[in-house]
Amino acid sequence: MFSKMKLNSIFRIIQGHQITDEEIYKSIGLGDIPIYTSSNEIKGYWDKAIITQSDLPCISYPSKANSGETFVQYDIFDANNTAVLVPLPEWREHIVLEWAALKLSNIFLRIATSKEGVSYLNKEIVSELDFEVPDKIIQKQELKTISELKNIKLYCDKILSHIQRVNNLMLAVEYQKYQATAVPASEILSSISGNSGLTEEYVYSLINTTEERKYKLLTGSMDVHNTLVIPMCPHPDNPDINIRVYQGEGIHVVRKGKAGYVNYLPYGNYALNDDAYILEKKGNCKLDVSLDWLTNTHRALFYEYATKSDNGTWNKTAFFQHATFNIPDKAEQDTTIAKILALKKIENKLIALNVAIVSVLKKETA
C-alpha cells in the first residue's frame, strides 16, 4: 500500500474551460470530437480536444455544480465546465481508474466550495487533496464490491419507481359487485379546513407549554408520519379561541405545494394549517366505504383537481362539484387494500435496503 499523497502527485490536473453555444454553432461540420457537459452529456461536436490520445483513459469531473459525479473517459473528447485527471506515467500501472473515480466522487462532494448556491471544485483545492492508493488487488476487490452494491441499488430504484407509478395511478381493478356507481364526492365526504397562521415558527413559540402534545400537525408536506406533534393552543390569528382540531379517521389532502397529493389518516388526533385539508366520511353516508381504499385507489382523481405547477393549489370546490366514485362491495375494497399493503411492505423493505446500501457505499468510498 502506498502512503497518502497529494492528488497532483498522482494525476496531472487539467482544469478545463467554458465553451459557449455560439462557439459550438460556428464549428458545426468542422469535426466529430464530442463536447461533454458537466453531467457527461454531449453538448455538441467540433475539432478540438481537452486531452490527447496518450492521456487516455482518464477521469473527468464537473468543476462547476458538482454533486459527486466522476466519469472515466476512454475516447478523445472536449468538455464544458469540466476538469480532467490524467494519471502521471509512473502511476498509471498502479491505479484502477474506475476505482479511483468512485473514491473521488464522494471526496469531491465533501470538498466543493459554494458560491450563490452553486458548488465549485477549483484546481488548487483538488491539487492539495490527500489521496491514498492501496495495492491494485485491493482496488479491484473494492471496485467489485462497490459495483455490485450499485447494481443492486439500481435494481431497487427501478422497482421502487414502478411501485411509485402504481401508487400515483387510478388503480384499474375489475370489481365484481358494486354498492353504487357514479356517486358524487359530496355524498360521501365532507371537508375540514386548516388553521391559518399555524406555522412552524408559531408552533416552536409554544415550546414551554405544559399542555399535552397529542395532535399531529398536517401541512402541505406529503409526509404525514414524521411531523410535529403539538398541544391544544390558542389560534394564531385570534388568541381568544383555540385552534380547530380533528379526532377520527380521514384523508389528508395537500392544498398548496404538491397539490392533490393524498394520505390515508388512521383514527387519531390531528391539527392542520391552511396548506392542507382533511376529508372525513359523512355521518349520513349509507355506503360502506373504506377511506383507506378510497385514498389509495383514486390518487389520480384527486390530482385532477390541482393546478399544474410547482406551487399549485387543490380546487376543493370543483372536486366536490364534479368528482364521482364507483363504490364496490366492502369485501372487494378490503381485498384490494390487502394487496396494496403487501406492496407497501415490499416498498418499505426496498427503501430500507437502499438506505443500508448507501451507508455501506459511503464507507467503501470514503
Beta strands, then each sheet from edge to edge (+ up, - down):
strand 1: 5-6
strand 2: 11-14
strand 3: 33-36
strand 4: 42-46
strand 5: 58-62
strand 6: 71-73
strand 7: 78-79
strand 8: 82-87
strand 9: 113-115
strand 10: 118-120
strand 11: 130-131
strand 12: 178-184
strand 13: 189-193
strand 14: 213-218
strand 15: 229-231
strand 16: 234-235
strand 17: 238-242
strand 18: 245-254
strand 19: 256-257
strand 20: 262-272
strand 21: 276-281
strand 22: 312-313
strand 23: 324-328
sheet 1: 1+ 11-
sheet 2: 2+ 8- 5+ 6-
sheet 3: 4+ 3- 7-
sheet 4: 9+ 10-
sheet 5: 12+ 23-
sheet 6: 13+ 21- 18+ 20- 14- 15+
sheet 7: 16+ 17-
sheet 8: 19+ 22-
end
